Each structure stands twice: as C-alpha cells, then as structure tokens.
C-alpha cells in the first residue's frame, strides 16, 4: 500500500488490493477516488457555504458509504 495522498481524510481497502481515498483539496472539495488500475470510479461532494468554504461534515456521510460500497466490489488491482 502506498503513502496516503496529501489531504486524505480516509482510506478504504478494496477487495482487489487497491484503495479508495477520500481527499479534501485546498479549495474544500471532497473527492473519493479509486486507485485501482484503470478504474474510472470517482465521487465528489460537499456543501458550499455562503462564505465559499465547503462543509466537510455534510460531505463525509455521503462519500463514506459510496466509497465503502465501491471498495467492497472493485476487483481492479493497484497499478505498480
């Protein structure tokens, strides 16, 4: 398993040995991305507040179940 990417707030192991990383970027976006070779799965969420920030607390309850479901089914292995 590789080092966690910068900004990662959670990581789930897939059945294929890759990971699904939930990353918060500097602009506040929350994105879940599968690291399986050629896996196109990605999900982004977050509620943008009036001051321009993103409410992470409202985004994680959406992303974590989606990431768990994907991790439980993705058989693609991590690219070396």
Secondary structure, DSSP 8 states (H G I E B T S, - for coil): -----TTEEEEEE-TTS-EEEEEE-TTS-EEEEE-BTT---EEEE-EE-TTS-EEHHHHHHHHHHHHHHHHHH----B--
